């Protein structure tokens, strides 16, 4: 904790403990798998002609 207080740029979020690290990593991995599985559909919703949408 003293190292964080003394840090020039302390972390915005800090996981304490191996269990916390594993749980968050597992959640991030699951999120990434889902994101990649639906990436094509997500990207297909892009609308390139913004000028026409303002009319």
C-alpha positions, 0 to 999 in steps of 0.5 A: 500500500505504501508503494501505491501511495508513493507512486507517481502514477498510482493505479486507478484500480488495483486487484489484491490477491491471486484470487482476484486476479484469476477471477477478473482475468476469467471474466475478461477472457469470457468477455473477449470470447463473446466479443470476438464471436459477435464481431462480424455482427457488431461491425455490420451495424456501422453507418458510413454516410453520416452526412445523409443521416443528419438530413 
